[in-house]
Amino acid sequence: MGNRGMEDLIPLVNRLQDAFNAIGQSCDLDLPQIAVVGAQSAGKSSVLENFVGRDFLPRGSGIVTRRPLVLQLISSTSEHAEFLHFKGKKFTDFADVRREIETETDRITGTNKGISSIPITLRVYSPNVLNLTLIDLPGITKVPVGDQPPDIEYQIRDMIMQFICKDNCLILAVTPANMDLANSDALKLAKDVDPQGHRTIGVITKLDLMDSGTDVRDVLENRLLPLRRGYVGVVNRSQKDIDGKKEISTALAAERRFFKSHPAYRHMADCMGTTYLQRILNQQLTNHIRDTLPVLRSQLQGQLLTLDKEAKEFKCLNPDDPSRKTKALMQLIQHFGLDFEKRIEGSGDQVDTVQLSGGAKINRIFHERFPFELVKMEFDEKDLRREISYAIKNIHGIRTGLFTPDMAFEAIVKKQIVKLKGPCLKCVDMVIQELINTVQQCTSKLENFPKLREESERIVTTHIRERERQAKDQVLLSLDIQLSYINTNHEDFIGFANAQQKTNQMSKKPSVGNQEKEKKYMLLLDNLKVRDIEKGFMSSKHIFSVFNTEQRNVYKDYRHLELACDTLDEVDSWKASLLRAGVYPEKITTDGEGVSQTESFSMDPQLERQVETIRNLVDSYMSIVYKSIRDLMPKTIMHLVINNVEEFIHSELLAQLYSSGDQYSLMEESPEQALHRDEVLRTHAALKEALNIITDISTSTMSTPLPPPVDNSWLHSSTPQRRSPPGNGVPKKHPAPAAPPLSIRLEAPPPPVSNTTDNSSTSIRHKRVPPGVPRRQPPAVPTHHSN
């Protein structure tokens, strides 16, 4: 191998696999490994048993391997086996190993042919093995049996794909020689995830069971369906040999004699067989690990940095130390208060770009939703004029009034002020709900301590509800104050004289036609209203329009403008913006009401002038009230609720938590948090240990690079003879071109005979531009021929 550092690479990955399998899936690392893939009865288990030299895998008809088996082979002076799920026990009898695999498989999958993707990890120490790690996967099956579901084929394929789709996984594709290679399920799956053949190693089994006169020389020489890592042929024990308890060492010797004596394979006998395959897998896995070490180190460092802060906090927290619990409680409540303050007051660090914070939503309520609620309840013009006319007539009674009564103005104004209670209380409710949502978001960070979270949320929410009642009382008091005195001497009030003057000006305004002609291409805000439009059956947009109540053009030649939004929130934002410009929603009334309104209006010109005058006075005074309420509501809520809640959290919450009961019980971790803490600490320790091990490994050993892409241009010029009789086409002293694995073997001797012509032709072929490996090759190894 070179130096001791490189020999330690495979045991290093074994230790990483053990550590990460023990802690679960929190470390999503793509560790280098070899996955054994093949159809049922392709000989996968026999190949693995030949590596170990012992019978230890379950056998039988149908699907036998029903869970992935992570087989870690470790060269050692003694021979025994260990299971990861059975720590501390050494198995020296490999019959017990087989029974333990069957028992552990049945424990998860049941006894009636079910499957599971949960792996079994088996470590075998032996002087007869090289360091190697393989994953024996269930054989590909077509027909469900026993408890297997109807889609068993797809479940097994999905399970295999979970392993072989990873870039750091080498694929050992096992195919029996007595089947058509083009129909190999193992090679097809490997081709799907590794189209260029960088990670695939082909293994051809059952060479001794082929029909007389046929062979797979063209496959083993990598000329048919070529792979960059080539093919290796092996001969396993037959079922008769297994039943007869034939020793594996005897079988390996027989395998060696088979390749030495077979006319089609003897020229490549040193590159065939189980022993050579084990050496090749050891070297290629070692080189593969060496190549992936930089990426693996970067992944470990990234995950270690991610866990550093959390692991440091967990190390400082001793769940059974009362002093640490007290300190942790104070820190958590302090962080809770700071988080709440940042969400309400705003913060420049860690800005959320996905959704609005609680403070931003409350600001929107103050300056968009609340003004919109005020305008939604705004009086209807016809209703207001009718009420004013009734008030004037009722004040005059039987007499005919000569002057406009100011009592009618006061009665109408007070009635409009009373209507403000609904929007004002609704504004308080919306702010309170946002505060409670913000508290819940902040307490979600206390989920590791469920009792503390529940108690903190209860105390703060109770205090918010108390402040809600005080805020609503103050709002109602403010409206009562407005009702108690109608200040007609306000500097912004229009006054009686100006109201009459405005009435006279309105009666002398220019005709609609002339005004429309003068302002045809201007967007005037006067008399504009907003109206909702019912969306169509196929439309997902929310539509509203802007129109002129006096039937004038809104913009250029358009009588109305239609606007569409994706959400109702966008519609509300638009309407709130239009409100600030003085464009109000249309007040919808029924036809019956409209008829009664028209019939009830008096045609007396004097009464009409009085109604118009009071209408102007009411409009002027209510604008003052609206401005005052819009300014006072945010200030009232901020003072009585928001600022008070912030101060309560900073100064009173901790004291109330202490007085509510045993503070130590508040700091009891949830079972999930305890498991999470243990997992984080174990993961952090495993990552740190893995980095230390990787850092100590020397990777300066020279290794053979991956073979170049296979040159298969000859396939386009001639059709290869896929199986040939033993005596034809097999030169005695001129071996065929060697398979790519020959160029990367460690200690295998060279081919028995070399030839200058063959070497030159081989070198010339390697100097060509390497073509890409084809995804599929039409020629395939034919099945048995009958003579």
N, C-alpha and C positions, 0 to 999 in steps of 0.2 A: 504493500500500500504506500510506502514512502516513509512517513513519520507517524509517531504515536498520535499526534494531534488530529490527523485526518482519520485515523482508525476510530477515534472517539466521536466522530460526527454522527453516526447512526445511533449509538447509545444516547447521545445528546438529544436527538429528536425523540427517542423513546421516552426519555425522562420528561420532555416537554409534553408529549402526548398523555402520559400518565397524569401529570399535574393538571392539565387542562380538562381531561376527562373527569377527574375527581371533582373539579370545581364547577362543572357544568359548561354552559355555552357562553359565558360572559366574555371569554377571550376568543374572538372570531379570527383565529390565525389560520393561514393556509400552510400547514406543515407539510414538508416533503414526505411522500409515502408512495408505496406501490399497491395498486388495486388489482386484484385477480378477477377477471371477467370471463365468463363463458357460459355456454348452455348447460342444461342438466346433463350429467353423465359425460361431460367433456373431458374429465380427468383432472379437474382443478385440485380436488382433495388429495389425489395420489401424488401430484407434483409437490404439494406442500409436505406430505408425509415423507417423501423421498428426501426433501431438504433436511428434515429433522432426523430421519433414520428410524422413526418409531411410528407405530400405529396408534394414533391418538384422536382422529377425527371421526365423527359419527358416520355411519354408512347405512345404506338401505336403498329401497326403490323410491322413485319419485323425488320430491324436493327434500333434501336432508339439511342443507345449510339454510336456516330460516332467520338467522340474525348475522349481521356482519361480524367477522372474527378478526380482530386486530392481533396478528401473530408477530411477536417481537422475538427474533432469534438472536441470541447473545453467545459469543464464543467464550467458553469457560472450561476450567479443568474438571468440574463436577457436572453431573447431569440431573436436572430436576426442572419442574415447571411451577409457575406461580400465576394466580389469577388476580386481577386488580380488584375485583369485587370480594375476594377472599384473602385479604391481606394477612401475611404472617404464616400462612400454611404452605409448605413445600410438598409438591406431588412428585414422588419418585417412581410410582407405578403409573404408566401412561394409560392403562385401562381406566384408572380412576379419573384421569384427565378427560377421557371421552365421556364418562358418565357425568362428570361435573358440567361439561358443555351441554349435554342433553338436558340435565336438570335445570340449568340456568336459562336455556332456551325455552323450555316448557313453562318456566315461572312467568315469563313475559308474554309468550305467544300462545300458551295453551298446548294441549297434547294432540291437536287434530290439524296439523299442517298450517297453522297461522304463521304470519311473518311479522317482523318488527325491525325498525331501523336503528334501535338502540344497540350499540356494539358490545361485544364481549372482548375483553383484553386479556390475552394469554402471553406470558413471557416464558420462553424456553431457553434454559442454560444448558449448553452441551459442548463438548470438545469437537463434535463432528459438524458443527455449523459455522458459517461466517455471519458476521453482524449483518442483519437484514430485518426489515420491517415490511410486512405484507398485510393486506386486508382481503380476506376471503369473503366474497360477496355471494348472496344466493344465486343459484343458477337460473338462467332465463327460462321461463316456462310458458306454455301456451294455454293449457287447459286447467281450470281450477279443480282441486280435489279437497275433500274433507270440509273444514271450516273456512277454506279460502274463499274470498269474495269473487264475484264474476270478473272483476277487473284486475285480477291478480297479476296478469302480464304487465299491465301499465304501472301497478304499484311497484313491482320489482324493477322495472326500467327506471322509474322515478328515483328509487333508492340508489340504484347504480349511478345514475346521473348526479346525485348529490355528491358523490365522491370523485368521479372521473372528470367532471366539468371544471374542477379546480386546476389552475395552471401548474401548481406544484405537485400534482399527482401523476406518477408514471403509470401507464396502463399495461398490464400483462394480459394480452388477449389470447386465451386458450381455445384452440380449435382442433377437433379430432381429424386425423388424416383421411379417414374413410368417409368423409362427407365433402360436398362441394364447397370449396373455399369461398366462392362468390355468395353463398347463402349463410356465411358465418355471422351469427348474431353478435358475437364479441367484436369482430372486425368492423361490423356496421356501426355499432355504438361508438367504438373508438374513432371511426372516421367522422362521425357527426361532431364530436367535441375536439378532435385533433386532426383536422383535414390535411395538414402538411406532414403528419406522422412524426412530429418532433418528440412526442412523449410515449409512443406506442412500441411495445416489444412483442413480437409474435412468438407463440409457442405452439408447435404442432405435436399432438399426442397420438397414440395408437398407431404408430408407424408399422408395428408388427402385425396389425390386423388387416392390412390392405390386401386386395386380391393379388394373386400370383401374377407377376409380370408388370405390375404397376408400381409407381413410386411418386414422390412429391419433390424430386430433386429441384425442379424449376422454382418451387416455392421456397425451399430452404436456401437456394442460391439467390433469393431475393429478386427473381426475374418476373414473377407473377404477383400482382398486387403488392408492389415493393413498399417497404417501410425503411425509414432512415436508420432505425436501430436494428433492422433485420429480423430474421426468424431463427429459432433454435428448436431442433427436434428432440423429443424425449420418448422413452419407452417405459411405460408404467407396468405394474403387476396386473395380470388379468384377474378376473373374479375367482377363477380356479386357484390361482396362486394365493390370493387373499384368504380364501376358505381353507386352503391347505397350510396356512400359517408360514408362508414362505418369507424368509428374512429379507429385509429391505437391502441389506448389504449384498446378499446373494443376487437380488434383483438388479442392483446397480452394476454388479460384475457382468450379469447377463446382458444388460443394456450396452455396456462397453463392447462386449463381443459382437453384439448385433451390428453396431455401427462399423466395427473393424472388418466384419466379414461381408456386409451387404455391398454388392457391386456398385450400387448407385450412391452410396453414402460413405464408402470407406475413404475416399479422397478428402472428406471433410469431417472424419470421425473425431478429430481433436477439437472440433468446434461444435460438437453435438453432445447431448446427454445432460443428465441432471446436475452432475458436478460442474460442468462448464456453465450451465445456466445459472447456478448459484453464484459462481464467481463473477459472471457478467452482471447479474443483478446487484451484487454487492458493490462492484466498481461503479456502475452507472448510478445507483442510488447515492453513493458517496459523492460522486462528482456533481450530481444534481443538487444535493444538499449544499455542497461548497458554492455552487453557482447562485443558489437562492439565499445564502447567508446574509448578504448586504440588505436585501429587501426584508428578510425576516428580522434582522436587527432593527431596521427602521420601524417596522410594525410594532415590535416589542417596546421600543423607546417611545413611540407615539402613545400606545396604550398606557405605559407607565406614567407618562406626563399627565395623561387624562385622570388617572387614579390617584396621583400624588397628593393633591389637596384634600380629597375626601378621606384617603387612608390616614393622613396626618391627623385630621379631626377625630377619626374613630380611635386612633391610638391614644389620643389625649383623653378620651371619654371612657371612664371606668363606670359601668352601670351600677356597681355596688358601692361606690364611694359617695357618701352624703355630701361632702364638701364640693366635689365635682358636679354633683347634681344641682346644688344651689347656684354655683357659678354658671353652669350651662343654662339654667332657668333664667337668670338675669340677662345673659347674653341673647337668648332667644327672644325675650320680650323686648329688649332694646332694638334688636334687628327688626322685629315686627313693627315697632313704632316708627323706625326710620323708613321702612318699606311703605307703610301707610302714608307717611308724610310725602314721600317722593311721588307716589301715585296721585296724590291730591294736588300738591303744590307744583309738581313738575320737576324734572331733573334732566341735566344735560348728559349724564352718563347712563349707558345701557338703555338707549332710547328704543322703545318698542315701535317697529315699523309695520306691524301686522294689524293691530287693533288699537282703538283709542283707550287711554287710561281713564280711571275714574274722574280725575280732575278735568280732563278734556270733555268728557261727557257731561259733567255738571255745568261747565262753561257753555256748552251747546244748549243745555236746558235753559239757562239764564237768558241767553241772547238770541235764541232761535225758537225753541219750543214754546217758552212762556209768552213771548210777543205774539206768536202764531195762535196760541190758545185765546189770547185777549181779542184778537181780530175775529176769530171764529164765532165768538159770541156777540160781535158788534151788531148793533140794531139794524133792522131793515128799514129802508127809507120810507116806504109806504106805511109800514106799521108805526113808525115814529111820527109821521105827519098826522096820521089818524089819531094817535094818542094825544098829540099836542092840541089838535082841534077839539077833541072831547074835553081835555082839561080846560081849555079857554071857555067853551060853552058851559061846562059845569060850574066854573067860577062865576061867570056872569049870571047864570041861572035864568030867571024870567026876564031879566033886563037885557037890553042891547048895549054892549060895552063899547065905549068910545076909545079906550086905550088898551094897550097890550098888558095883560096882568103878569106881574113878575112871579106870582105864586105858581103859575103853570110851569114856568122855567124851573123853579126849585123842585117841584114834584117830579118832573121828568128826569132831572139830574140825579136825584136820590134813587130813583128806580134803576137807573143805569149803573150807579155805583154798587148797589146791592148785587147786581149780576156779576160783579167782579170776584165775588167770594169763591165761586167754582173754579175758575182758572188759577187763582192764587193758592188755594188748597191743593189743587192738582200739582202745581209746581213744587210744593213742599213734599208731596208724596213721591214724585219722580226723583228728587234729590235724595231723599231718605233711602229709596231703593238702590240708587247707585252707591251710596255709602255702604250699605249692607253688602252689596256685591263686591265692593273693594275690600271690605274686611274679610270676606270669604276667600278672596284671591290671596290676601296676605297670610291668612291662617293656613292655607294649603301648604305652605312651607314648613308647617309644624306637624305634618302628617306622620312623621316618625314617632311622635308622642301623642297618640289619639286623645288621651284624657286632657292633656294641656291644650290641645287644639279645640276640643269641644268646650272646655271651661272658658277659655279666652274669647271664643266666638260668642258664647252666651252672655258673658259680662259686657262686652262692648256693644252687642246688639241691644241688650236691655237698656244700656245708657243712651243709645241712639233713639230708641223709642220714647224714652223720657224727654229727651230734647225735642223730639217731634211734636209732642203735645204742647210744649212751651212755645215752639215756633208757630204752630197753628193758632194758638191763643193770641200771640203777638200780631199775627197777620190780621185776624179778625178785629183786634183792637184798633189797628191802623185804619181799617175800613170804617169802623164805627166813628173814629175821629174824623174821617172825611165826611161822614154823614152828619156829624154834629154841627158843622158850620160850613155854609157855602160862601166862600170868600170871593165876592164879586169885585173886590178891589185889587185882585191879583194883577201884577204888572203885565202878564201875558193874556189877560182876559180881554176880549174884543170890546165889551161894553155895549150898552143899548144903542147909542148914537151910531157907532160903526156898524152894528148889525143891521140897522135900518138902511144905512147907506149902501151896504153890500146887497141888501134886498133890491134896492132901486137899480143898482148896476146890473144885477142878474136879469131884471126885466127889460133892460135895454141892450142886452148882448146881441152881437151880429147874428145873422141867419146861419143856419147850419151849412148851407151850400157855399156861402162865401168863405166861411172859416175852413171848410174842408178843402176848398180850392187853394187857400193860402198856405195850409200846413199839410199838403198832400204827402210830401216826402219827409215828414218828421215824425218821430216816435214820441208822442206826447203822453204823459202819465195821467193827465186829467181824464176822469171818468173811465179809467181802465179797471177791469175786474178779472179775476181768475175763476175759471170754471173747470170742474173735473169732467173728463170724457170717458165713457165706458169703453174699455178695451175690447177689441174684436175677439172672436172665438179662437183664432189661431195666433193671436198676438200675445207676447209675453211682456210687453212694455206697459208702463203706467203713463197714461197720456193726460195732459191738461192743456187748456188753451187760455190765451189772453185776448180779451175783446173789449169793445167800447160800448158802454151802456146807452149811448145816444146814437148808435148805429153809424158811427164814423169809421173811417179806415184807421186801422192800428198802425200799419206800416206800408207805405207806398199804396198799392192798390188792394192790399189784403184787408178783409174785414176782421179777421182774427188770425192769430198765430198759434199753431199747435206745437207743443213741446213734449218729448218722450223721455222717460228715465227708466233705468233697469230696476230700481228698488224704490220702496215707499220712503225710505230715509232720504234718498236724493230728491224725491218730490217735495218732502217737507223742507229740505234745505233751500230749494228753489223758491217755494212759497214764502219762507221766512225772509229771503233776500228781497223778494218783491214787496213784502210788507214794509220793509225798511225804506223802500222807495215810494210807499204810499199806494200800492196796488193791492186791493183787498179781495178776498174770496166773494163769489156771488152768493147771495142769500136766496135759497130755493123756497118757494111758497107754492101751495096747491092752487089750482084754478078756482076752486070755490072761494077761497079766501080772497083771491084777487078780485073776483066779482063783487063780493061784499064790500071790499075796500073802495072800489070805484063808485059803488052806489052810495056809500056813506059820506063821501066828500061833498062839502058844500061848495056851491058855485059863487058864494059871496066874495067879491074881490077884497073887501076889507079884512075878512077872516083869513083869506089866503095870505095877505101881507103879514098879518099877525103870526100866523103859523110859520112863515118863512123867517121872520125875525127871531122867534124863539128857537127855531131850528138852528139858526146860526149861533145863537148864544149857547145852546146845549153843546153843539159841536166844538165851540171854542173852549168851554169849561171842561168838557170830558177829555179833550186833548191834554189839558193841564193835569188832570187826574191820572190819565194813562202814563204820562211822562213821570209823574211822581211815583206811581206804583212800580213801573218798570225799573226805576232807580232804587226804590226802597226794598223790594223783595230780595234781590241778591244780598244786600247788606244785612238784612234781618236774618236770612238763613245762614250766611257766613258767620255772623256773630253768635247766634244762639245754638247752632248745630255744629257746623264744620270745625271752626276754631276750638269750640268747646270739646269736641270729641278728640281732636288731636292732643289737646292739653291733658285730657283724661287718660289717654293711652300712655303718655309719657310720665305722668305723675301718680296716677291712681290705680292703674291696672295691676301692677305688680303687688301692691298692698292688698288688693281685693283677692288676688290669687292666693296669697299667703293666708288670708283670713277665711277662705272658702273651705279649707280642709288640710289634709296632709300633703304638703308640697312635694314630698318624695314620691307619692303615688302619681303625681302629675307627670313626673319624669320617667315613668315606666315606658319602655320601648314597646312598640307593637311587635308581634312575632315576625311579621314580614321585615321590619327594620332590623331585628336581631339577625335574621338570616342574611339580609343584605350586607350588614356590617361584617359578619364572618366571611361572606363570599368576597367582599372587597379586600379585606385584609389577606385572605388566602391568595386571591388573584394577584394582589400587589407583591406579595412575597414570592410567588411563583415567577412573575415577570422579572422581578429583580434578580432572582437566582438564575433564571434563563439568560439574562443579559450578562451576568458575571461569567457563566459557563461559556457563552459564545465569545466573550472578550478574550478568554484564555486559550481559545482554539487557534492553532496555527494553520493558516490556509495557503502556505507557500509551496505545497507539494505540487509537482508537475502532474498533470492529468491529461488524458487523451481527449481532444475536443469531440463534439458531436460530429458524426460523419456528414459529408456533404450530401445535398439532395441526390436522390437516386436518379441515374440516367436511364430512362426507359424508352429512349428514342427508337431502339431496335424493335419495339412492339409495333411500330407503324409500318415497318418494312417487311416483317415476316411474322407468321403465326407460330408461336412456340409449341413444341411437343410437350404437353403438360405431364404426361406419364409415359415412360419409355420402358421397354423390356430391359432386364438386367444386362444383357450382353450387347445391346446396341447403343451407340452414341456415348459410351463411357470410356474415355481414353485411359489407358493403364498408367501412362507416365506424364500425362498432361492434364493436370486438374483444371476444373472449371473455375471461373473467376470467383474469388472468395466473397462470402456475404459480408456486409458492413460490420457485423459484430466482430469479425476477425481483426479488424483494424484497431479495436479498442480493448482487446483482451489483455490481461496483465501478464500471465506467465505461460499461456498456452504455447506450445511449440508451433513453428511455422508448418504450412502444408508439407506433406512428405516429399513432393517433387515439384520443382518450379521449372519454368521454361521461358527462355528469352522472348520468344514470340508472344506468348501469352502475357508476359509482363509488359511488353511494349504496347500490346493492344489495350491492356487494362489502363496503362498510364495515359495513352492517347484518349481513351474514352473519358477519363477523369478531367482532361483539359478542356472538354467541351463546356459550353454554357450550361450550367445545371438546370434542367427543366423542372417545373413544379410537379409535385407528386399528384397524379390524377386522383380525383375523388372516387371514381369507380373504374374498374377495368372489365370489359365484357368477357374476356377469357376466364374460365373458372376450372378448377380441378374437377373433372367428371367423376361421377359416382362409379360403382362397380360395373365392370363390363363382363359380359358373359361370352366365353369363347365358343 
